[in-house]
Amino acid sequence: MAEERAPLVKVGSRVVIELMDDAGGVEALPLMLVDENAASFADGLLGVNTPLGRAIVGRAQGASLDYRQGDIQ
Protein backbone atom coordinates (compact mmCIF):
# COMPACT_ATOMS: atom_id res chain seq x y z
CA MET A 1 0.00 0.00 0.00
CA ALA A 2 1.37 3.44 -0.93
CA GLU A 3 2.26 5.79 1.88
CA GLU A 4 0.10 8.92 2.00
CA ARG A 5 1.95 12.21 2.00
CA ALA A 6 0.84 15.43 3.63
CA PRO A 7 -0.47 18.07 1.21
CA LEU A 8 2.06 20.73 0.24
CA VAL A 9 1.82 24.39 1.18
CA LYS A 10 0.82 26.44 -1.88
CA VAL A 11 -1.10 29.59 -2.78
CA GLY A 12 -4.42 29.40 -0.95
CA SER A 13 -3.04 27.34 1.94
CA ARG A 14 -3.77 28.47 5.47
CA VAL A 15 -0.82 28.13 7.84
CA VAL A 16 -0.09 28.96 11.45
CA ILE A 17 3.37 30.34 12.07
CA GLU A 18 4.69 30.06 15.61
CA LEU A 19 6.88 33.04 16.38
CA MET A 20 9.42 32.50 19.16
CA ASP A 21 11.24 35.31 20.89
CA ASP A 22 14.72 35.08 22.40
CA ALA A 23 13.23 34.32 25.83
CA GLY A 24 11.34 31.29 24.46
CA GLY A 25 7.90 32.93 24.34
CA VAL A 26 5.65 31.71 21.51
CA GLU A 27 2.94 33.56 19.58
CA ALA A 28 0.73 31.92 16.94
CA LEU A 29 0.27 33.89 13.72
CA PRO A 30 -2.38 32.51 11.32
CA LEU A 31 -1.74 33.41 7.68
CA MET A 32 -3.03 32.55 4.22
CA LEU A 33 -0.51 32.27 1.39
CA VAL A 34 -1.61 34.50 -1.52
CA ASP A 35 -0.32 36.00 -4.78
CA GLU A 36 1.63 39.21 -4.34
CA ASN A 37 -1.19 41.44 -5.62
CA ALA A 38 -3.45 40.25 -2.76
CA ALA A 39 -0.80 40.33 0.00
CA SER A 40 -1.50 42.24 3.20
CA PHE A 41 0.49 41.02 6.18
CA ALA A 42 -1.63 43.15 8.52
CA ASP A 43 -4.71 41.24 7.27
CA GLY A 44 -3.06 37.83 7.55
CA LEU A 45 -2.35 37.49 3.82
CA LEU A 46 1.25 36.44 3.18
CA GLY A 47 2.68 37.04 -0.29
CA VAL A 48 4.12 33.93 -1.93
CA ASN A 49 7.25 35.85 -3.03
CA THR A 50 8.13 37.27 0.39
CA PRO A 51 11.14 35.68 2.12
CA LEU A 52 8.83 33.82 4.54
CA GLY A 53 6.45 32.80 1.75
CA ARG A 54 9.34 31.38 -0.29
CA ALA A 55 10.60 29.51 2.80
CA ILE A 56 7.32 27.65 3.36
CA VAL A 57 5.86 27.12 -0.12
CA GLY A 58 6.28 23.53 -1.28
CA ARG A 59 6.79 22.16 2.24
CA ALA A 60 4.50 19.50 3.65
CA GLN A 61 1.63 20.88 5.71
CA GLY A 62 2.44 20.39 9.38
CA ALA A 63 6.19 20.56 8.78
CA SER A 64 8.46 22.65 10.98
CA LEU A 65 11.40 24.75 9.94
CA ASP A 66 13.74 27.19 11.61
CA TYR A 67 13.39 30.65 10.11
CA ARG A 68 15.51 33.37 11.63
CA GLN A 69 14.91 36.61 9.79
CA GLY A 70 14.29 40.19 10.73
CA ASP A 71 11.45 40.66 8.23
CA ILE A 72 8.69 39.71 10.72
CA GLN A 73 7.93 42.36 13.30
Legacy VTK file of the C-alpha trace (Angstrom):
# vtk DataFile Version 3.0
C-alpha trace
ASCII
DATASET POLYDATA
POINTS 73 float
0.000 0.000 0.000
1.366 3.435 -0.927
2.265 5.792 1.884
0.098 8.916 2.003
1.954 12.212 1.999
0.836 15.425 3.627
-0.468 18.073 1.211
2.062 20.727 0.238
1.820 24.392 1.181
0.819 26.442 -1.879
-1.096 29.595 -2.784
-4.415 29.398 -0.949
-3.035 27.337 1.944
-3.767 28.469 5.472
-0.817 28.127 7.839
-0.088 28.962 11.447
3.369 30.336 12.067
4.692 30.060 15.612
6.883 33.037 16.378
9.419 32.499 19.165
11.244 35.313 20.890
14.717 35.077 22.397
13.234 34.318 25.834
11.337 31.292 24.458
7.900 32.927 24.341
5.654 31.710 21.509
2.940 33.559 19.585
0.735 31.920 16.935
0.268 33.886 13.719
-2.383 32.510 11.322
-1.735 33.410 7.679
-3.027 32.550 4.219
-0.510 32.267 1.385
-1.606 34.497 -1.519
-0.324 35.997 -4.780
1.632 39.207 -4.335
-1.188 41.444 -5.616
-3.450 40.251 -2.760
-0.799 40.326 -0.003
-1.497 42.238 3.199
0.488 41.016 6.182
-1.634 43.146 8.524
-4.714 41.242 7.266
-3.061 37.826 7.552
-2.347 37.489 3.821
1.252 36.441 3.179
2.678 37.036 -0.294
4.123 33.928 -1.926
7.248 35.847 -3.029
8.131 37.270 0.393
11.137 35.684 2.122
8.832 33.824 4.538
6.454 32.801 1.746
9.340 31.379 -0.287
10.596 29.508 2.801
7.321 27.652 3.361
5.864 27.121 -0.123
6.283 23.530 -1.281
6.793 22.163 2.242
4.500 19.501 3.650
1.635 20.883 5.709
2.436 20.391 9.377
6.186 20.564 8.785
8.462 22.652 10.975
11.403 24.750 9.937
13.735 27.185 11.605
13.393 30.652 10.108
15.509 33.373 11.634
14.914 36.608 9.789
14.286 40.191 10.735
11.448 40.656 8.235
8.687 39.714 10.723
7.935 42.359 13.303
LINES 1 74
73 0 1 2 3 4 5 6 7 8 9 10 11 12 13 14 15 16 17 18 19 20 21 22 23 24 25 26 27 28 29 30 31 32 33 34 35 36 37 38 39 40 41 42 43 44 45 46 47 48 49 50 51 52 53 54 55 56 57 58 59 60 61 62 63 64 65 66 67 68 69 70 71 72
